Amino acid sequence: IVVPCGTCSIVDYTDGSTIDLPNGLNIVGRLHFPTSTNVRITTTNVYVQGLFDLPTPLDSNNELTIHLYGTNEYWFTPYDGSTDARSVGKKPFVVAGGTIHIQAVSNECESWTQWMII
């Protein structure tokens, strides 16, 4: 599946479905996950050349799981038409020129701590 450049696709699975993408997921535009998302995505590879967007924590008890499977070797070629393909191995999750925006924890949750310098 390709999320084309200049488009925004919204993931609207809310029932915990498993979605299989045997030919991979290539995000060139924007793939948005609203707070109501509850889905398991199984795929052979993920390429992020656009925006993987989870801007707010998911609703209570909801999950977004990405499960990579397979034994094939994959090659990544940029969406810009370049012929500069690169081997990215088996089960790749590649961010190449794109952005992953994940706000998985509420801002009210203390998610860091000060370490003591010894």
N, C-alpha and C positions, 0 to 999 in steps of 0.2 A: 504494500500500500504506500502511495506517495501522497503526502500533504503538500500540494503545489505551492510554489512561491506566490505571495500576494493573497493567500487565502487563510482563513481561520476555521479550523475544524474543531467542533466541541464534542468531547466524549460524553455521551448521554446514557451510558449503562449505569444503572443504579441497583441492580438486583444481584450482584455478585457473579454475573455471567463470566464464563471463560471464552475469550475471543482468540482464535488461532489465526495467525498471519504467517503462513508457511513460506512466503516470499519476502519476509522482512517488513520493516517500517522505516520509511525515509521521510523525515520531517524537514521540508524545505521552507514551508510557510510557518504557521502557528498551530500547535496542537494544544488545546486548552482543556484542562480537567477541572470542572466546577466542584464545589464542596460536596455535592450529592453523588459524586462518582463512587462507584463500588464495582470494581472489575478486575479480572485477572487476564493479562495479555500474554499469550505464549507466542514466541516468534523465533526466527533463526538469527536475526540481526536487527540492530537499531542504529540508524544514522541520524544525527541531529545537526542539520545545516541551517535551521531556522530557530524556532522557539518552542521548547518543551515547557509548558506553562502550568504550574500548580501553585497559584498565587496565594491561596488561603488553605488552612488545614481542612482535611476532609471531615465530614460529619462523623459524630461518634459511631463507632463500630463499622465504619466503612473502610475499605482498603483499596489501594492501587498496587497491584503486583505485576511485575514484568519478569517473566520466566523465559530465559534463552535456552534453546535446545539445538541439538544437531552436532554433526562431526565434520561437516564440510568447511573448507577454507574459503574465506570471503575476501573480496577486493573492494575497496572503496574508490569511487571516482567522483570528484566534486560535481555538483549540479551545474556549475557555470560553463559546462561544455568542455572543460579541460580533459585531456586524454591522459593525465598523470594519475593512473591507477596505482593504489598502494595495497599491499597485502595487510589485512587487519586481523587475521587469524580466525579461530573458531569462536562462535557465539559472541561476536563483537558488539559493544555498545560504544559508538564513536561520536564524539562531539568535535565537529570540524567546521569552524567558522560560525557555529551556532551557539545557543545559550540554553542552559537548563536553569529555570527559575522555579525553585521549590521552597515553599513556606509551609513545612510540614508540622511545625509546632506553633502553638499560640504565642503571641508576643508576651503574654503574662507568665509564661512558663520560663523559669530560670534554666537556661540551656548551656550555661558556661560556668566555670569556676576559676578562681585565681590559683595559680600554682605557686608554690613556694620555691624561690630561687635558693639553691644551696651552694 
